[in-house]
Amino acid sequence: MSFKKDGRDKGDHLRSGESKDQKTLFDTFSLQLDPQDLVPVFAEGNFEEHPLFRMSSQERTVRAYSYEWAYNAEDGLLLRKRWTVVPSGQYGAPGPADQDVFVAVMELVARRGGLPESGEIEFSLNELLKVLRKSRGGKSYEALKESLLRIAFTGIESHNSFYSASMKSYIEDTFRIWDVRFADYEPSGGTSTSRHTLKFHDVFVNNYFAHYLKNLDTNLYWSLKSPIAKRLYRLIDQKRGQGRFWGQEFFELARQIPLTGSYKYSSKIKEKLKSPHVELERVGFLQSVSYQGGRVVYEVTEEYSRQRVVRESYRSSPEHIFAVERLISENVRGDVAQSLVEEYGVEHCLYYAEALVVQQNLSNPAGWLIEAIRKGYALVDRGGENSTTQVIGEDPEQVSSLDSGEAVVDEGGYATTRGSLPDTDPEALEVWEKVLEDVSEEINAPSLRVWFEGTVPVALSAETLTISVPNGFARDYIEERFKDLLEAALTNHLSPTSGLEIVVGVEDPTHNTDKRGDAG
């Protein structure tokens, strides 16, 4: 992970609800990441702190393993805490790959805009494999299903070790993290598809909504190779709170990870952790690792700590949460909504969200909203109550009456069409509907609705299917995110070398039919 100086001017406005100190920290360092990678993944704090996953894929034990420690209560009593993991007799103890699957599920929840109150989400195996950065295939599907089941059948017994934020106390309880149901069904079109369901346990759900959460940086997590490095990152970041230091006695740390095998000497534990420590320093998380007697002390880098403190405090403000939820309600994806509010501020985002309701003839409202926020569209009042309408660009000279079907090119090169849509080609429509049906398992329903609702199949040849989209933003987004997937499905219905061409509005759909679907 690398950091860079932010290039904004000192005169930039403060975000709504942002203090000067917070703004200074925001201006000092910003992560060099694609905004879509900055999805805030909220991980339940108990599962970050307590050991759950074994660190060796070779050890598929079915024996229960515990982590025990003493706790000095406020009334002077010494409480004994115990966290016991009870593996499934059939699937064995969860291991390194299961740790990745658990984090991937939490990232998928975040990308959906958060955990539903029911604690239940639908998912496809392809969605999770994409988060896991793994290729699709029979072996990958089977391994993923087995991992989800292994976690589902793993029991947890808590004796004063699980802190319930909703009850504001440590509890003694037994539970499992989630239940999972795999289901294949056949829609009316006749092509079978899969849509699976995962339901978190009530204990997990209650703590999630009581905000007993840790903001997990999955971009950093996925950059790590060693399972122990991943586990250490999750543990250290949870235990340090908002500070930069955390230390633990060697043998206690080995049990808390937990390291497999028995260790009689601290030097052996130190040797085992040497490579993960180097990896955590390399990615910019750890500044140093020091040893004091029988303890190891971790120092988190100042840059990482500052960035995390500011991001977490900013995201926790009521104004920020409201703005994100407002964008999500307009079908903006959860992680995109977060990055927009962080980059452009609460008031700026809400301004365009409120203006959306009076925009006319929008084929892709969410796409317009995202683009309006990013480009700062000028808005004028045409007269009459609540009659605000879009004017493309910031120069008043660009103001024009957008008649039905008129196309206007904005300063970013995006063409926007209003009113009438191009004519649909019946043969192209038949093929297009089959393509969308084929990819419906791999593109979630909100994305299908938002990005393909305004598309019109306008031409079909032996090698090319041409679709028209309402604006250049939709064209660029579909080409970047979905084109490869769509073309792979298209080859099943045309030819092995067929391609998809995407045009804007009423462009001539025949100008490029001799090419492999590259938009002209």
C-alpha positions, 0 to 999 in steps of 0.5 A, a space after each residue: 500500500 502506498 500513499 501520496 500527497 493529495 493535490 487539492 488546493 488549500 482553499 477546497 471547501 470543508 465537507 459537511 460535518 468535517 472539522 478543520 483537523 479532519 480536513 487537514 488529515 484528509 489533505 495530507 494523505 490519500 490512498 492510491 486506489 481505484 475508488 471502487 476498491 475503497 468499499 468500507 467493509 464492516 467486520 464484526 469485532 468479536 470475529 476479528 479479535 477471537 481465533 476462528 480459522 486455523 492457519 494450516 490447510 493441512 490440519 483438518 482437525 475435528 477436535 474443539 480448540 479454545 482460547 482462554 484468558 483472565 479479565 479484571 472486572 471493574 468490581 475487582 473480580 477476576 473473570 475467566 473468559 473462554 472462546 471455543 471453536 467446535 469444528 464440524 465432524 464432516 467438514 473439519 475445522 475452518 482454515 486459511 481458505 475459509 478465512 478468505 471466504 469469510 472476508 469475501 462474504 463481508 465485502 459482498 455485504 458491503 458492496 450491497 450497501 450493508 447487511 439487511 435487517 433480516 440478516 439474509 443475503 442472496 448471492 451467486 458463487 461467481 460473485 464470491 469468486 470475483 471478490 476472492 480474485 479466483 477464476 470460475 470453474 468446477 473445482 472452484 465452485 466445489 471448494 467455495 461451497 465446501 468452505 461456506 458449509 464448513 463455516 456454517 457447521 462450525 459452532 462457537 461456544 462463548 463463556 464471557 468472551 463474546 461482547 454483545 453491543 446490543 446487550 452491552 455485556 459479555 455473554 455466555 452463548 452458543 451459536 453458528 455464524 451463518 446458515 447457507 442454502 444452495 438452490 438451482 431454479 429454472 425461470 420461465 425462460 427455461 435456462 436454469 440458474 443459481 441463486 443461493 441464500 446465506 443468513 447470519 445468526 441473530 447474535 451476529 446481526 444484533 451486533 452488526 446493527 449495534 455498530 460493534 464493528 471494525 472497518 476492515 481494509 480489504 484492499 490491504 487484506 487481499 494484497 497479503 499472501 500469507 494466511 498468518 499475515 492476514 490474520 495478524 492484520 485483522 487482529 492488530 487492527 482490531 486490538 489497537 483501537 485508534 492508537 498505533 501500538 499493540 503488544 502481546 506475550 509470545 505464547 498468548 499471541 500464538 494461541 490467539 492467532 492460533 498457530 498450529 503445533 506446540 511451541 516450547 520456546 518463544 524464539 520458535 514463535 518469533 521465527 514463525 512470525 518473521 515472514 508475516 511481519 516482513 509482509 505487513 511492513 512491505 504493504 505499509 501497515 506496520 512501521 516496526 516490530 519490536 521484542 521486549 522480554 517475552 512480548 512482541 510489540 507492533 507499531 502501525 505506520 502513522 500514515 495508515 493510522 491517520 487515514 483510518 482514524 479520519 475515514 472511520 470518524 467521517 463515515 460514522 457521522 449521521 450526515 455521511 450515513 444519510 447521504 450514502 443511504 440516499 444515493 443507495 436508494 437511487 440504485 447507486 451501488 453501495 461502494 460507489 455511494 461511499 466513494 462519492 460522498 467521501 470525495 465530493 462531500 455530503 451537501 454536494 451529493 444530496 444536492 444532485 440526489 434531490 435534483 434527480 426527481 425532476 429530471 425528465 426522460 432519463 433512461 438511466 437515473 443512477 448513471 445520471 446521478 453519478 455523472 452529475 456528482 462527478 462533473 458538477 452539472 449546472 442546474 437551472 430553474 425553467 419556472 414553476 415549482 420544483 422544475 429544476 432541470 439539467 444543463 450539461 456543462 458549467 458554462 452558461 453559454 452551453 445552455 440549450 433547450 433539450 428537445 425530445 431526442 436531441 443529443 448533446 455532448 458534454 465537456 467530458 465527451 459524453 453524449 446524452 439523449 433525451 426523449 425518443 429511443 432508437 427502433 428495436 431490431 426484433 432479431 437483435 432483441 431475441 439474441 440480447 434477451 438470451 445474453 442477459 439471461 445467460 449473465 443474470 447469475 453473474 451480474 446482480 439484479 440491481 446492476 442489471 436493472 440500472 445499467 441495462 434498462 435503457 439499452 436497445 438492441 438495434 442491429 444484428 449480423 452474423 458476427 455482431 450484435 449492436 445495442 444502443 445506450 442512452 449516453 456515453 457514461 453508460 457506454 463506457 461503464 458497460 464496456 469497462 465492467 461487463 463487455 467481456 462477460 456479455 461477449 462470452 455469452 454472445 458467442 453461444 448464440 452467434 459464432 465463436 468470433 462474434 462481438 458486441 458493439 455499443 453505440 450511443 443514442 441513434 448512432 448508425 448501428 451499421 458503421 462497424 459491423 465488420 469489426 469485433 464489436 469495438 465501438 467506433 
